[in-house]
């Protein structure tokens, strides 16, 4: 995952219209680090055209607040410049992947 530090950078990536996943995590969040590796692996395997970015919400609060993210981990998925999916805290990776299949196939 590419580390994001500014709102302008991630907004420019979303505005390309391509599929974008933003993973909001924290420096000292053990759940975030475990979930990040699972999400990265599954997204890369099932949806190779989704660009993945990570925001350390505790370090870059302005980015987290711009996307109204107040808890970690939180995942946002954008298709065609629009937020499609927002998932936070308790997450089933297999269900999350299943929910992305249809829009991914429609937009990609």
N, C-alpha and C positions, 0 to 999 in steps of 0.2 A: 504494500500500500504506500502511496505517495503521501508524505507528510504535508499538511496544509497549515499555513500560518496567517493567511489574510482572507478576508471576505471577497475582495476583488478577484483573487486568483481562482477560488472555487466557483464564484459566480460566472467567471468567463468560461470555465469548463462546462458548467451546466448549460450555459447559453449556446453552446455548439449544437445542442439538440441530440447529442449522443447519450447513451445510457451511462449514468453515473451513480455510484454508491459512495456515500459518505459515512464513515464509521467514527462516531464520537466516543472517545475513551478518556481515561485518566492515567496519570503517571503511576500512581500507587494502587491501581485497581486490578486485583488479581483476576476477577471475573472477566474484565475487559481483555486482558492478554490471552487468556485461554480461549475465549469466544472469537477473538480476532483471528487466530490461526485456523479455527474451524471454518469461519466465514470465508477467509481468503482461499482456502483449499477448495471448498464447495463451489464458490463463485467462479474461480478459475477453471474448474473442471466442467461445470454445467453451462456457464454463461461467459465465454471468453471475450466477448465484445464489451462487457461492462467494465468501465474504468473505476478503479477503487482508490479512494482517498481516505486518509485518517486525520482527524482533528483531535489534538489533546485539549479537551474542554477545560481542564483546570489551568492550562497555560495560556490558551487563546480564547478567553471568555467572550471577546467581541464576536468571534465567529460562531460560537455556540449560541449566544443570545440572538444573533441575526437569524438563526434557524429555529429559534425558540426551543432549544434543547436545555433542559434543566436537570436531567439525570443521566447517568452513564451506566452501562453502555447504551447507546442509541444508534440506530441505523436508519438512514434516509436513502431512498432509491428514487432517482429521477429518470423519466423517459420523456423524450421530446420536450424538454425544458420544464416539465411539470413534475411536482412531487407525486409519486405514485404510492409509495409505501413508507410508513414510519413505524419502526418497531423498537421497543425499548425494554430494558431490564430482563424480564423472564422471556426467554426466546427458545423455541424449538427450531433448530437449524433445518431439520428435514421439512418441516411445515413451511418455514420461510422460503426455502428453495422451491417447493411445490407452488407457492403463491406467486413466485416470479416467473414461472414457466410461460404462462399464457401471454402476459404483456411483453415479455422478452421476444417471443415469437411473432407478435404483432408489430412491434416497433423496430425490430432489427432485421 
